[in-house]
């Protein structure tokens, strides 16, 4: 690794998942990084701490299986030396086939790794104007005020949708006589399960749909991201929607009855000590008293104490197609990159991936090295292509999925086998990229 005096410098704005990943990838390649973060001087409405990479919604980074797009993306990032995925692996909690983390421990570990890196200098400041390149702007979906005005003056008007977070409850307040432990299909005992019979389920759905919600501003259109839809909005689509969605009982048997419940509400551990549990799939915009009342109808949660209530907030993202390239660089201004949910990727791992790609590409540009082609056949490359090349008329945030990864030349019957072959090809490409990056960093 080269010393600061021998290498160029770059700036990263925002110490969220994308910003920390971008700063780390730049720094690991010998680039001197100035990382600007507005906390603790100023917090967004969604943040509760001053730690970097704070997880404001779920504590899950979703599936860790290669047959799932999120699992493939995480494995690609592991092989590329991702800061975010390595910290997630080190603070992992039991969660069946998913990668869930100790929320507080994860953020503190990322913060320590960033602050301790010899090539990263952290400056606590609020940036109010679009910086000059070389720079990665990773200010997140809650970007607002003068900085947003500056970005929109350069790019044009931004877009938005609404995102929601689920509540977290204290385990000691739960009635464990009504709750059983277990994961679907016997894959461990990582979740707490609150079983419902038919009468309990329909009574709950009726109260959920009728419950009072927190008001939105009159000028705002409640455009909701499908992946984080409030549970009450989902329930209003039909009485059976939840039973086939987050409350589906498939793969679960109540050991006390030997039968599958009519519906199940699952709780996932939120911290390493096992004192806090997230209500899975219960993103909500209900008023706080209504959350306590309606969610108190769930068996075992009658006296639940809420460590955090669910909230809903507006997320801003750029109309990126044609304005960013496949590595998240501005088409109109070389050396200016954007990363994270501000670009139109959706999700923790996707944000980290965009930061990794932007950081790697900017570092190579600064060091006079050619751009590496991740191709559309990898998950990380597919995200860059979706954000930069989406051809429809209604650009929306996107989670990674096999639908946007380049398919196989030959037809393969069976989804699992097809996804397995795509994953194998993607990881072979990533290993080739890693070899190039390693060779040129020596």
C-alpha positions in Angstrom: 0.0 0.0 0.0 1.3 3.4 -1.0 1.7 6.2 1.6 -0.5 9.3 1.6 2.2 11.5 0.0 2.5 9.2 -3.0 -1.2 8.8 -3.8 -4.0 11.0 -5.0 -6.9 12.1 -2.7 -10.7 11.7 -2.9 -13.6 12.8 -1.0 -16.6 10.8 0.2 -19.8 12.5 1.5 -21.8 10.4 3.9 -20.8 7.6 6.3 -23.7 5.2 5.7 -23.3 1.8 4.2 -22.4 3.0 0.8 -20.1 5.8 1.9 -18.2 3.7 4.3 -17.7 1.0 1.7 -16.6 3.5 -0.9 -14.2 5.1 1.5 -12.8 1.7 2.5 -12.3 0.5 -1.1 -10.5 3.8 -2.0 -8.3 3.7 1.1 -7.4 0.0 0.6 -6.0 1.0 -2.8 -3.8 3.7 -1.2 -6.0 6.7 -2.0 -6.2 9.3 0.8 -9.8 9.7 1.7 -11.6 12.6 3.4 -14.9 11.3 4.7 -17.5 14.0 5.6 -20.3 13.0 7.9 -22.9 15.4 9.4 -23.4 13.5 12.6 -23.2 14.2 15.5 -23.8 17.8 14.6 -27.0 16.9 12.7 -29.1 13.8 12.5 -31.7 12.7 9.9 -35.2 11.8 11.3 -34.4 8.1 10.8 -31.1 7.9 12.7 -30.9 7.3 16.5 -27.1 7.1 17.0 -23.9 8.7 15.9 -22.3 5.5 14.6 -21.5 5.0 10.9 -23.5 2.5 8.8 -26.5 2.6 11.2 -29.2 0.2 10.2 -32.4 2.2 10.4 -34.9 -0.4 9.3 -34.4 -4.2 9.6 -31.3 -5.8 11.0 -31.3 -8.4 8.3 -29.2 -8.3 5.1 -31.6 -10.9 3.7 -30.8 -14.4 2.3 -27.3 -15.8 2.4 -28.1 -18.6 -0.1 -26.6 -18.4 -3.6 -29.9 -19.3 -5.2 -31.1 -15.9 -4.0 -29.9 -12.6 -5.6 -29.0 -11.1 -2.2 -26.9 -14.2 -1.3 -25.0 -14.0 -4.6 -24.3 -10.3 -4.1 -23.0 -10.8 -0.6 -20.7 -13.6 -1.8 -19.4 -11.4 -4.6 -18.7 -8.6 -2.0 -16.9 -11.1 0.3 -14.5 -12.0 -2.5 -13.9 -8.3 -3.2 -12.9 -7.6 0.4 -16.1 -5.7 1.4 -15.9 -3.8 4.7 -19.7 -4.0 5.2 -20.1 -7.7 4.5 -17.1 -8.6 6.7 -18.4 -6.6 9.6 -21.8 -8.2 9.1 -20.3 -11.7 9.2 -18.4 -10.8 12.4 -21.6 -9.6 14.1 -23.9 -12.3 12.7 -26.9 -13.5 14.7 -28.8 -16.8 14.2 -31.5 -16.2 11.5 -32.0 -19.4 9.6 -30.8 -18.9 6.0 -30.5 -15.1 6.3 -27.6 -12.9 7.4 -28.9 -10.9 10.4 -26.6 -8.8 12.6 -26.4 -7.3 16.0 -27.6 -3.8 15.0 -25.5 -1.9 17.5 -22.4 -4.1 17.3 -22.4 -4.0 13.5 -22.5 -0.2 13.4 -19.8 0.2 16.0 -17.5 -2.3 14.2 -17.9 -0.4 10.9 -17.2 2.9 12.7 -14.1 1.6 14.3 -12.7 0.1 11.1 -13.3 3.3 9.2 -11.9 5.7 11.9 -8.9 3.5 12.4 -7.9 3.2 8.8 -4.6 5.1 8.2 -5.8 6.4 4.8 -9.2 7.8 6.0 -9.7 11.1 7.7 -13.2 11.7 9.1 -14.5 15.2 9.2 -17.8 15.9 11.1 -19.5 18.5 8.9 -22.7 19.0 7.0 -22.0 19.4 3.2 -24.5 21.8 1.6 -23.1 22.0 -2.0 -22.3 19.3 -4.5 -18.6 18.8 -4.2 -16.0 19.0 -7.0 -14.6 15.7 -8.2 -12.9 13.4 -7.3 -15.8 12.5 -5.0 -18.4 9.9 -4.1 -21.7 11.3 -2.9 -23.4 8.8 -0.7 -25.7 10.9 1.5 -28.6 8.5 1.5 -32.3 8.6 0.6 -32.9 11.3 3.3 -30.8 13.8 1.5 -32.5 17.2 1.8 -32.0 21.0 2.1 -29.3 22.9 0.2 -27.4 19.8 -0.8 -30.4 18.3 -2.5 -31.1 21.6 -4.2 -27.5 21.6 -5.4 -27.8 18.0 -6.7 -31.1 18.7 -8.4 -29.6 21.8 -10.1 -27.0 19.5 -11.6 -29.2 16.4 -12.4 -32.7 17.7 -12.6 -35.6 17.0 -10.2 -35.3 13.9 -8.0 -37.9 11.2 -7.4 -39.2 9.8 -4.1 -41.0 6.9 -2.5 -42.0 6.0 1.1 -40.1 3.5 3.2 -41.1 2.0 6.5 -39.4 0.3 9.5 -40.7 -2.4 11.8 -41.0 -2.2 15.6 -38.6 -3.8 18.0 -39.8 -5.3 21.3 -38.2 -6.5 24.5 -37.9 -10.2 24.9 -38.5 -10.1 28.7 -41.9 -8.6 28.1 -43.1 -11.5 25.8 -45.4 -14.3 27.0 -43.2 -17.3 26.1 -46.0 -19.7 27.1 -47.7 -18.7 23.8 -44.6 -18.5 21.7 -42.5 -21.3 20.2 -38.9 -21.2 18.8 -38.1 -22.5 15.4 -37.2 -21.7 11.8 -39.1 -22.8 8.7 -38.7 -26.4 7.6 -36.7 -27.3 10.8 -33.7 -25.1 9.8 -32.8 -24.3 13.4 -34.5 -22.5 16.2 -33.6 -19.0 15.3 -37.0 -17.3 15.3 -39.7 -16.7 17.9 -43.1 -17.7 16.5 -46.4 -16.3 17.6 -49.1 -18.7 16.3 -52.6 -17.5 15.4 -55.7 -19.5 14.9 -58.3 -18.5 12.2 -60.4 -16.3 14.5 -57.4 -14.5 16.0 -56.0 -13.9 12.5 -59.1 -12.3 11.1 -59.8 -10.2 14.2 -56.2 -8.9 14.0 -56.5 -8.0 10.3 -59.8 -6.1 10.8 -58.2 -4.0 13.6 -55.0 -3.5 11.6 -56.8 -2.1 8.6 -59.0 0.2 10.7 -56.2 1.5 12.9 -55.2 5.2 12.8 -52.1 6.0 10.8 -49.6 8.9 11.1 -50.5 11.6 8.7 -48.4 12.5 5.6 -48.1 16.1 4.4 -51.0 17.1 2.2 -48.7 17.8 -0.8 -47.0 14.4 -0.6 -48.1 11.4 -2.7 -47.9 8.2 -0.7 -45.9 6.2 -3.2 -44.7 3.1 -1.2 -41.8 0.9 -2.1 -43.2 -2.7 -2.5 -40.3 -4.3 -0.7 -41.0 -2.3 2.5 -44.7 -1.9 2.3 -46.4 -1.0 5.6 -48.2 -4.1 7.0 -51.5 -2.2 7.3 -51.3 -1.2 3.5 -50.7 -4.9 2.7 -53.6 -6.0 4.8 -55.9 -3.6 3.1 -55.4 -5.4 -0.2 -57.3 -8.4 1.0 -58.1 -10.4 4.2 -55.8 -13.3 3.1 -52.9 -11.1 1.9 -50.9 -11.4 5.2 -51.6 -15.1 5.5 -49.8 -15.6 2.2 -47.2 -13.0 2.9 -45.3 -12.2 6.2 -47.7 -14.3 8.3 -47.6 -17.4 6.1 -47.3 -20.5 8.3 -45.6 -22.7 5.7 -42.7 -24.8 7.1 -43.7 -24.2 10.7 -45.3 -26.6 13.2 -46.3 -25.7 16.7 -44.6 -28.3 18.9 -47.3 -28.0 21.5 -50.1 -29.0 19.1 -48.2 -30.9 16.4 -50.1 -28.8 13.8 -49.3 -25.9 11.5 -51.0 -22.7 12.8 -53.4 -20.7 10.6 -50.9 -17.8 10.6 -47.6 -17.0 12.3 -46.0 -13.7 13.3 -42.2 -14.2 13.5 -39.8 -12.3 15.7 -36.1 -12.1 14.8 -33.3 -11.4 17.2 -32.1 -7.8 16.9 -29.0 -7.9 19.2 -26.3 -10.3 20.3 -27.6 -10.5 23.9 -31.0 -11.7 22.7 -32.9 -9.0 24.6 -34.4 -7.2 21.6 -36.5 -8.7 18.8 -37.7 -7.3 15.5 -41.3 -8.1 14.4 -40.5 -9.5 10.9 -42.4 -7.9 8.0 -44.2 -5.4 10.3 -43.1 -2.2 8.7 -45.8 0.3 9.7 -47.0 3.9 9.7 -49.5 3.4 12.5 -49.6 5.9 15.3 -47.5 4.7 18.3 -50.5 4.0 20.6 -52.2 2.1 17.8 -49.1 -0.1 17.3 -49.2 -1.0 21.0 -52.9 -1.7 20.8 -53.1 -3.6 17.6 -49.9 -5.5 17.8 -50.8 -6.4 21.3 -53.5 -8.7 19.8 -50.7 -11.0 18.5 -50.5 -14.0 20.9 -47.5 -13.5 23.2 -47.3 -9.8 22.6 -50.2 -8.7 24.8 -47.8 -7.0 27.3 -44.9 -6.3 24.9 -42.7 -3.4 25.7 -41.5 -1.5 22.6 -37.8 -0.6 22.4 -38.6 1.1 19.1 -41.9 1.8 17.3 -42.2 1.5 13.6 -41.9 4.6 11.5 -42.3 5.7 7.9 -40.2 8.3 6.1 -39.8 9.7 2.6 -36.9 8.5 0.6 -35.3 10.5 -2.3 -33.5 9.0 -5.2 -32.1 10.3 -8.5 -33.6 9.6 -11.9 -30.3 7.9 -12.7 -30.7 6.2 -16.1 -28.6 8.1 -18.7 -27.1 10.3 -16.0 -24.9 7.8 -14.2 -22.8 5.1 -15.9 -22.4 1.5 -15.1 -19.9 2.3 -12.2 -22.2 5.0 -10.7 -20.1 7.9 -12.2 -21.8 11.0 -13.5 -21.9 10.9 -17.3 -21.7 14.7 -17.4 -18.8 15.2 -14.9 -15.9 12.8 -14.8 -14.7 11.8 -11.3 -18.1 12.6 -9.6 -19.7 9.4 -8.4 -22.9 8.7 -6.5 -23.6 5.6 -4.4 -26.3 4.1 -2.1 -30.0 4.4 -2.1 -29.7 7.9 -3.6 -28.9 6.3 -6.9 -32.0 4.0 -7.0 -30.6 0.8 -5.6 -32.7 -0.5 -2.7 -31.4 -2.4 0.3 -28.4 -2.6 2.7 -26.3 -4.9 0.6 -27.2 -3.2 -2.7 -26.1 0.1 -1.1 -22.8 -1.4 0.0 -22.3 -2.9 -3.5 -22.8 0.5 -5.2 -20.3 2.0 -2.8 -17.8 -0.8 -3.5 -18.1 -0.4 -7.3 -17.9 3.4 -7.2 -14.9 3.2 -4.8 -13.0 0.7 -6.9 -13.7 2.5 -10.1 -12.7 5.9 -8.8 -9.5 4.5 -7.3 -8.5 3.0 -10.6 -9.2 6.2 -12.4 -7.1 8.2 -9.9 -4.2 5.7 -10.2 -4.3 5.6 -14.0 -5.5 2.1 -14.2 -8.1 0.8 -16.8 -11.7 0.2 -15.7 -12.6 -3.3 -14.7 -15.7 -4.8 -16.4 -17.8 -6.7 -13.9 -20.3 -7.5 -16.7 -24.0 -7.8 -16.4 -23.5 -11.4 -15.5 -22.5 -10.6 -11.9 -24.9 -9.2 -9.3 -22.8 -6.1 -8.7 -22.5 -5.4 -12.4 -26.2 -6.0 -13.0 -27.1 -3.3 -10.4 -24.8 -0.8 -12.1 -26.5 -1.6 -15.4 -30.0 -1.4 -14.0 -29.4 2.1 -12.5 -27.6 3.5 -15.5 -29.5 1.8 -18.4 -33.1 1.2 -17.3 -35.2 1.8 -20.4 -38.7 2.1 -19.0 -40.7 5.2 -18.3 -41.1 4.7 -14.5 -37.7 4.2 -12.9 -38.1 2.7 -9.5 -35.6 1.5 -6.7 -34.6 -2.1 -7.2 -33.4 -4.9 -4.9 -30.9 -7.3 -6.5 -32.7 -10.3 -8.1 -31.9 -12.8 -10.8 -34.3 -11.0 -13.1 -31.8 -8.2 -13.8 -28.7 -10.5 -13.9 -27.7 -11.5 -17.5 -29.1 -15.0 -18.2 -27.5 -18.1 -19.7 -26.9 -18.6 -23.4 -28.5 -22.1 -23.1 -31.9 -22.9 -21.7 -31.9 -24.6 -18.3 -35.0 -26.2 -16.9 -35.5 -25.7 -13.2 -35.1 -22.4 -11.4 -32.7 -23.6 -8.8 -30.3 -25.2 -11.3 -30.5 -22.1 -13.5 -29.7 -19.8 -10.7 -26.9 -22.1 -9.5 -25.2 -21.9 -12.9 -25.6 -18.2 -13.1 -24.1 -17.8 -9.6 -21.2 -20.1 -10.5 -20.5 -18.0 -13.7 -20.8 -14.8 -11.7 -18.3 -15.9 -9.0 -15.9 -17.0 -11.7 -16.0 -13.5 -13.1 -15.6 -12.0 -9.7 -12.5 -14.2 -9.0 -11.0 -12.9 -12.3 -11.7 -9.3 -11.3 -10.2 -9.9 -7.8 -7.1 -11.3 -9.5 -6.7 -8.2 -11.6 -7.3 -5.9 -8.6 -4.9 -7.8 -6.4 -2.2 -7.8 -9.1 -2.4 -4.1 -9.7 -2.4 -3.2 -6.0 0.9 -5.0 -5.4 
